[in-house]
């Protein structure tokens, strides 16, 4: 995510709207599991339109990630959400339940925060769940002098940014400056606040969360599970967290799995049956805060049909400028690869698949390739895709995790679910991660981020049972 402060005259319209809604919204003052589910608020009468939508949003997400500008165990249900996954968390006193997109690619958490929430370019604003601050007795606006203000505005200097405080260091009422966050295809703006987060077996006071008053293309809030100081793992003091992603075929159903948040150290003990690879950090993460949000893993090679694909080595690890490497991003749907890596992988599939004709029309429509017309074939045979990680961990993927099946009355087509630059949006971006492993690739895998031991673990299993 990109976050911007509003101090200049260019933000006056934003501040005017924010102050208007602010007066409406604030007229008065061990083991926990949370469900994680797929949720898709957008319906498509044409299955080919859905594929195009998911591909375009995946490219937009990649462009955003690649070009950033600036204790007890808890578990919660995890649900499918428009190509991503959502959880419901309870904030306030008494608690209000709010659905949020689970995002390992960003750290700041926020939710819609007024009954008059404006969502531009959203399919429908009527079904948006908003937190209502005036119904909570524990809500507090984040003050300008609060050290946590710098969690949101990384370069914020209280001496120059809190001039209204003067010498009133203890009684200053100036608030932390409003935030404006930019995502791949959307944005949101609002005010940071401190609120109580209620988990099934734990109460967390003074949790920093964004109170968003309007947005574009962002019908739901975000639970930031990245590596930044404002993230859920950091604020909750998690030693590790894990989740199991139900198949995307359960879109628009109540099927869910769980997100597990663990605050107790396992003292190096590995979870049985899991394969592990080290979690890496970008060498310039201390200078580029956005790159420090991402979970880098050491992808060493990719094989297609048992044959090694020759990936450009400069893409496999971040260079001295922080560009390159592979990250795991639950907020991305399809996997992104820089063009050179993308071409080698897609060429490998094209060479291996000789029994089906290419569906060029769908490739031109979606930007995905290769696509194959498998109409009339009872059994579809396609080469296996396997990821090989540092430390020897291997992720052999089932076919439904890297091919999307599109069916209408006349045709049955399958497309490789990988995207790159120059497909749907803009020119190639050489900055940022070279490979972004999306959630489509991780369906029916139990994924673990072992933060205390610095490793990423996974095991294939059914997540809906």
C-alpha positions in Angstrom: 0.0 0.0 0.0 1.0 3.6 -0.4 0.1 6.1 2.3 0.1 9.8 2.0 -0.4 12.6 4.5 -2.5 15.7 3.7 -0.7 18.9 4.7 -0.9 20.9 1.4 -3.6 22.9 -0.4 -4.0 20.0 -2.9 -5.8 18.0 -0.1 -8.3 20.7 0.9 -11.3 19.0 -0.8 -10.3 15.8 1.0 -10.0 17.6 4.3 -13.4 19.3 3.8 -15.1 16.0 3.2 -13.2 14.3 6.1 -14.2 17.1 8.6 -17.8 16.8 7.5 -18.0 13.1 8.0 -15.9 13.3 11.1 -18.6 15.5 12.8 -21.2 12.8 11.8 -19.2 9.8 12.9 -17.8 11.1 16.2 -20.8 13.1 17.5 -20.2 11.2 20.8 -17.6 9.3 22.3 -4.4 -18.3 24.5 -6.4 -19.8 21.6 -8.7 -17.8 19.5 -9.9 -18.7 16.0 -11.5 -16.5 13.4 -13.2 -17.8 10.2 -11.6 -17.0 6.9 -13.7 -17.2 3.8 -14.0 -16.3 0.2 -16.4 -13.5 -0.6 -17.2 -12.2 -4.0 -19.5 -9.2 -4.1 -19.3 -8.8 -7.8 -21.4 -11.2 -10.0 -20.6 -11.8 -13.7 -23.3 -13.1 -16.1 -20.4 -14.1 -18.4 -17.7 -16.4 -16.9 -15.2 -14.9 -19.3 -15.8 -11.5 -17.8 -15.0 -12.8 -14.4 -11.6 -14.2 -15.6 -10.8 -10.8 -17.2 -11.7 -9.0 -14.0 -9.5 -11.2 -11.8 -6.6 -10.9 -14.3 -6.8 -7.1 -14.4 -7.1 -6.7 -10.7 -4.1 -9.0 -10.2 -2.0 -6.9 -12.6 -3.1 -3.7 -10.8 -2.2 -5.2 -7.5 1.2 -6.2 -8.8 1.9 -2.7 -10.1 1.0 -1.2 -6.7 3.3 -3.6 -4.8 6.2 -3.1 -7.2 6.0 0.6 -7.1 5.4 1.7 -3.5 5.8 5.4 -2.7 6.1 5.7 0.7 0.4 -13.8 22.9 -2.4 -16.3 23.2 -3.5 -18.2 20.2 -6.4 -16.6 18.4 -8.3 -17.9 15.4 -11.1 -16.4 13.3 -13.2 -17.5 10.4 -11.7 -16.7 7.0 -14.0 -16.1 4.0 -13.6 -15.6 0.1 -13.7 -11.9 -1.0 -13.7 -10.8 -4.7 -10.5 -12.8 -5.5 -9.2 -12.4 -1.9 -10.2 -13.6 1.6 -11.9 -11.9 4.5 -12.2 -12.2 8.2 -14.7 -10.6 10.7 -13.2 -8.8 13.7 -14.9 -7.1 16.6 -14.0 -3.5 17.5 -15.4 -1.2 20.1 -17.4 -1.3 23.4 -19.9 -2.9 22.9 -18.2 -4.9 20.1 -19.2 -4.2 16.5 -18.4 -7.0 14.0 -16.7 -5.8 10.8 -15.6 -7.8 7.7 -12.0 -7.1 6.6 -9.9 -8.3 3.7 -6.9 -10.3 5.1 -3.8 -8.8 3.4 -0.2 -10.0 4.0 1.0 -7.3 1.6 0.2 -4.3 3.8 0.3 -3.5 7.5 -2.3 -0.7 8.3 -5.8 -1.9 9.2 -8.9 0.2 8.5 -12.6 -0.1 8.1 -15.6 2.0 6.8 -16.5 4.3 9.6 -19.8 6.1 9.1 -23.4 5.2 8.0 -22.9 7.8 5.2 -19.7 6.1 3.9 -19.0 7.0 0.3 -17.7 4.3 -1.9 -17.0 5.4 -5.5 -16.9 2.8 -8.3 -18.2 0.1 -6.0 -20.8 -2.3 -7.3 -23.1 -1.4 -4.4 -22.7 0.7 -1.3 -25.9 -0.6 0.4 -24.3 -3.8 1.7 -21.1 -2.2 3.1 -20.6 -2.8 6.8 -19.5 0.3 8.7 -18.1 0.8 12.2 -20.1 3.5 14.1 -17.7 5.3 16.5 -20.5 7.1 18.5 -21.9 3.7 19.5 -18.6 2.8 21.2 -17.5 4.0 24.7 -13.8 3.0 24.2 -13.0 4.9 20.9 -10.3 7.6 21.0 -8.9 9.7 18.1 -5.2 9.2 17.7 -3.5 12.3 19.0 -0.9 14.3 17.0 1.8 13.8 19.7 1.1 10.1 20.2 4.2 8.2 19.0 1.9 5.8 17.1 1.1 8.6 14.7 4.4 7.9 13.1 3.2 4.3 12.4 0.9 5.8 9.9 2.9 8.8 8.6 6.4 7.3 8.4 8.3 10.7 8.1 6.0 12.6 10.4 7.8 15.0 12.8 5.7 16.1 15.8 7.7 19.3 16.2 6.7 20.6 12.8 3.4 18.6 12.3 1.8 19.4 15.7 2.2 23.2 15.7 -1.3 23.7 17.1 -0.1 22.0 20.3 2.4 24.7 21.2 3.5 24.1 24.8 0.4 22.0 25.7 2.2 18.7 25.5 -0.2 16.9 27.8 -3.5 18.5 26.9 -3.1 19.0 23.2 -6.2 18.1 21.3 -4.7 18.3 17.8 -5.3 14.9 16.0 -2.8 12.8 14.0 -3.1 14.0 10.4 -5.6 12.3 8.1 -4.4 9.4 6.0 -4.9 8.7 2.3 -4.1 5.2 1.3 -3.6 4.0 -2.3 -4.1 0.4 -3.4 -3.8 -1.2 -6.9 -7.2 -0.1 -8.2 -8.5 1.9 -5.3 -7.9 4.3 -2.4 -9.3 5.3 1.0 -9.1 8.2 3.3 -9.9 8.9 6.9 -8.6 9.4 10.5 -6.6 7.1 12.7 -8.0 6.1 16.1 -7.4 3.9 19.1 -10.1 1.3 19.7 -10.6 -2.0 21.6 -10.2 -5.2 19.6 -12.1 -8.2 21.0 -10.8 -11.6 20.1 -12.6 -14.8 21.4 -10.1 -15.2 24.3 -8.4 -11.9 24.4 -9.2 -8.2 24.7 -6.7 -5.8 23.0 -7.1 -2.1 24.1 -5.7 0.9 22.2 -5.4 -0.9 18.9 -4.5 1.5 16.1 -7.0 1.3 13.3 -8.1 3.6 10.5 -11.6 5.1 10.4 -12.2 5.6 6.7 -14.9 8.0 5.6 -14.8 7.5 1.9 -13.0 5.3 -0.7 -12.8 4.3 -4.4 -13.0 0.6 -5.4 -12.7 -0.4 -1.8 -16.1 -1.7 -0.5 -14.5 -3.4 2.5 -11.8 -2.6 5.0 -8.4 -4.3 5.3 -6.7 -6.3 8.1 -3.0 -5.7 7.5 -1.0 -8.8 8.2 2.3 -7.4 6.8 5.6 -6.9 8.6 5.2 -3.2 9.5 4.8 -1.7 13.0 1.1 -1.0 12.6 0.3 -4.6 11.4 -2.0 -7.0 13.2 0.9 -9.4 14.0 3.0 -6.6 15.6 0.2 -5.0 17.6 -1.0 -8.4 18.8 2.6 -9.6 19.6 2.1 -12.7 17.5 4.8 -15.3 17.3 3.2 -16.9 14.3 0.0 -17.0 12.3 -1.4 -19.4 9.8 -4.4 -19.9 7.6 -5.9 -22.4 5.2 -7.5 -21.0 2.0 -10.7 -22.7 0.8 -11.0 -23.2 -3.0 -12.2 -20.3 -5.1 -15.0 -22.5 -6.3 -16.7 -21.7 -3.0 -17.2 -18.0 -4.0 -20.6 -16.7 -2.8 -21.1 -19.5 -0.3 -20.8 -19.5 3.5 -17.9 -22.1 3.4 -14.9 -21.0 5.4 -11.7 -22.1 7.1 -9.8 -20.5 9.9 -7.1 -17.9 10.6 -5.0 -18.9 13.6 -3.1 -16.2 15.5 -0.5 -17.5 18.0 1.1 -15.4 20.7 3.1 -18.1 22.3 6.6 -19.1 21.2 7.0 -22.6 20.0 10.8 -22.6 20.8 11.8 -23.7 17.3 9.4 -26.6 17.1 8.1 -27.2 13.6 4.4 -28.1 12.9 4.1 -31.7 11.9 3.9 -32.5 8.1 4.8 -28.9 7.2 7.6 -28.0 4.7 9.6 -24.9 5.6 11.7 -22.3 3.9 13.3 -19.2 5.5 11.5 -15.9 5.5 13.9 -13.3 4.0 14.0 -9.5 4.2 14.7 -7.0 1.5 18.2 -5.5 2.0 16.8 -1.9 1.8 13.7 -2.5 4.0 15.1 -0.1 6.6 15.1 2.7 4.0 12.0 1.7 2.0 9.3 1.0 4.6 6.9 -0.3 2.0 9.3 -3.1 0.9 9.7 -3.9 4.5 6.0 -4.9 4.7 6.5 -7.8 2.4 7.2 -11.5 3.2 10.1 -12.6 1.0 10.8 -16.2 0.4 13.7 -17.9 -1.4 12.2 -19.3 -4.6 15.1 -21.1 -6.2 13.6 -22.7 -9.3 10.3 -23.6 -11.0 9.7 -26.9 -12.9 7.0 -27.5 -15.5 6.2 -31.1 -16.3 9.2 -32.2 -14.3 11.6 -30.0 -16.4 13.4 -27.1 -14.8 12.5 -23.7 -16.2 15.6 -21.4 -16.6 14.6 -18.4 -14.7 16.8 -15.3 -14.8 18.9 -15.5 -11.6 18.7 -11.7 -11.0 15.0 -12.1 -10.4 15.3 -14.7 -7.6 16.8 -12.4 -4.9 16.5 -8.7 -4.2 19.5 -6.7 -5.5 21.3 -3.8 -3.7 18.5 -1.5 -4.8 15.9 -3.8 -3.3 14.5 -4.9 -6.7 13.8 -8.6 -7.4 12.9 -11.6 -5.2 9.7 -13.4 -4.5 6.9 -12.5 -2.0 3.8 -14.2 -0.7 0.7 -11.9 -0.9 -2.7 -13.0 0.2 -4.2 -9.9 -1.3 -3.2 -10.8 -4.9 -5.4 -13.3 -6.7 -3.3 -14.5 -9.7 0.5 -14.9 -9.4 2.6 -12.1 -11.0 6.0 -12.6 -12.8 8.2 -10.0 -14.4 8.1 -10.4 -18.2 11.3 -12.4 -18.6 10.4 -14.9 -16.0 6.8 -15.0 -17.2 7.9 -15.8 -20.8 10.1 -18.7 -19.8 7.3 -20.3 -17.7 4.5 -19.8 -20.3 6.8 -21.0 -23.1 7.4 -24.2 -21.0 3.7 -24.8 -20.8 3.2 -24.1 -24.5 6.0 -26.6 -25.4 4.6 -29.3 -23.1 1.0 -29.1 -24.2 0.4 -30.4 -27.7 -3.0 -32.0 -27.5 -5.1 -28.8 -27.3 -5.4 -25.8 -29.5 -4.6 -22.3 -28.2 -7.6 -20.1 -27.4 -6.2 -16.9 -28.8 -9.4 -14.9 -28.5 -9.6 -15.5 -24.8 -5.9 -14.7 -24.4 -6.4 -11.4 -26.1 -9.5 -10.7 -23.9 -7.9 -11.5 -20.6 -4.2 -10.9 -21.0 -3.6 -14.4 -19.7 -1.7 -17.0 -21.6 -1.5 -19.7 -22.6 -5.2 -20.6 -22.8 -6.2 -24.0 -24.3 -9.5 -25.1 -25.8 -10.3 -28.4 -24.2 -13.9 -28.7 -25.5 -14.9 -32.3 -26.0 -12.1 -33.8 -23.9 -13.3 -36.0 -21.1 -9.9 -36.0 -19.2 -7.7 -32.9 -19.3 -4.0 -33.6 -19.0 -1.7 -30.7 -18.3 1.9 -30.6 -17.0 2.6 -30.3 -13.3 3.8 -27.0 -11.8 6.2 -27.2 -8.9 7.9 -24.5 -6.9 11.3 -25.2 -5.3 12.4 -23.1 -2.3 15.6 -22.4 -0.4 16.2 -25.2 2.1 14.8 -27.9 -0.1 11.0 -27.3 0.4 9.0 -28.1 -2.7 5.4 -27.1 -3.4 3.8 -29.4 -6.0 0.6 -27.7 -7.1 -2.7 -29.4 -8.1 -4.0 -28.4 -11.5 -6.9 -26.2 -10.1 -4.3 -23.9 -8.4 -2.7 -22.7 -11.6 -5.3 -23.2 -14.3 -8.7 -21.4 -14.4 -11.5 -23.3 -16.1 -13.9 -21.2 -18.1 -17.1 -22.8 -19.4 -20.1 -21.6 -21.4 -22.7 -23.3 -23.5 -20.3 -23.9 -26.4 -16.7 -24.0 -25.1 -14.5 -25.3 -22.3 -11.3 -23.4 -22.0 -8.4 -23.4 -19.4 -6.0 -20.5 -18.8 -2.8 -20.4 -16.9 -3.4 -18.1 -13.9 -0.3 -15.9 -14.2 0.0 -12.3 -15.1 2.8 -9.9 -16.2 3.3 -6.4 -17.4 2.2 -5.2 -20.8 -0.9 -7.5 -20.7 -3.6 -5.2 -19.4 -2.1 -2.3 -17.6 0.8 -0.1 -18.5 4.5 -0.7 -19.2 6.9 -3.0 -17.4 7.9 -2.1 -13.9 11.5 -3.2 -13.0 11.2 -2.1 -9.4 9.9 -4.1 -6.5 9.5 -7.9 -6.3 9.9 -9.9 -9.5 7.5 -12.6 -8.5 4.3 -12.3 -6.3 2.7 -15.6 -5.3 -1.0 -15.0 -5.1 -3.8 -16.7 -3.2 -5.1 -18.7 -6.2 -1.8 -20.6 -6.1 -2.3 -21.4 -2.3 -5.8 -22.8 -2.4 -6.2 -25.9 -0.2 -2.8 -25.3 1.4 -2.3 -24.6 5.1 0.1 -21.7 5.2 2.2 -20.7 8.2 4.2 -17.5 8.9 6.5 -18.5 11.8 7.6 -15.0 12.8 9.6 -16.0 15.9 11.7 -18.5 13.9 11.8 -16.6 10.6 10.3 -19.2 8.3 7.4 -19.8 5.9 5.7 -23.2 6.1 3.1 -25.0 4.1 1.3 -28.3 3.6 -1.4 -29.3 1.1 -4.7 -30.3 2.7 -8.4 -29.7 2.2 -9.4 -26.4 3.8 -13.2 -26.9 3.5 -13.5 -30.1 5.5 
